[in-house]
Amino acid sequence: MIRYLIDADSSIDAMRIAASPVNRRIGECEVGEIGISAISFSEISAGTQLQMPPPPEVIAAFLKAIPVLEFGE
C-alpha cells in the first residue's frame, strides 16, 4: 500500500545523487510504500527551462522501484 508520495524535486535528487538523503529514506521503506503522482512524473519527464530531464534509462530504473499513481488513485 502506498504510504508516501515523492515529489518531482526529491525524485530528481534520488536519480542524480546516489548517496542522497532521499535515497536513504527510500531504502528504509518497504517495496510498494512509495509512489509518485502522474503530475510529478510529467514534471520530471518534461524537465525545466534550466535543465534537461534525466536520461530515459535512469527514469525507467527509478520507475521500477517507484510506481506512478494515475489520476483518481
Summary of the structure (lengths in Angstrom):
residues: 73
radius of gyration: 11.7
end to end distance: 11.5
largest distance: 34.9
contacts: 172
relative contact order: 0.23
helix: 49%
strand: 12%
